Amino acid sequence: MKLLIVEDDQFHASFMVETVGDILPEVSEITHVADGGKGEEEAKSGDYPAVILDLQMPGRNGVEAARTIWAAHPETRILFWSNYADEAYLRGITTIVPETSAYGYVLKTTSANRLGLALRAVLIEGQIMVDREINRYHQRATTPRSTLTESEFSVLVDLALGLTDKLIADRRAMSLRSVQNRLLSLYQKLEVDDEGGAFNKRTRAVNRALLTRMLNVETLIAAERELGPWYAKKLARSE
């Protein structure tokens, strides 16, 4: 079996190559590339049933790379690994994984035994496996009262990008009232209080989302890239 490793840190890449060599005799060929964009290109040109993806990389992050890889090869099994147990990453992964594929999400601090189990479970056996530390963080951060729906999360991302209510409604195909209702729900779930008008609630909501890692920088960078083409088309239609 061929395996693609996409990792920008050489130390971690070498460690993963060695680990795979030790515990997965099924892997006959390993290719390593150092960023998400190159990972997408390599995955398109080669026949890789399994991929290991770092989540935080320069250029295109792991979630973006996975979206492109899965769009072309939805059966690809992908193990994500990262230093961070961010809800933004987990949400991004679960919203793009195809029904025909398997995925895993483990922390780079996980034990060698757990990493070995994840590698075999996801890449060989086709199971879904999320590191227990990520699950614990996710459960703490997302109680039923604070969990965002997909539409609320989309509005939160657009809010962080600086879009007005009207532009959010246009982009997400919602009514203006629906957007405003989502905002009220966001403020409640993020525990935003304007303190009698002393604070800007929109800015406080973004601040709370970043502090709780519901949003992260990589998610916003990717969202900014998606926003550009959409806004260009909108301007072209209005001319």
Disulfide bonds with the S-S distance in Angstrom:
none
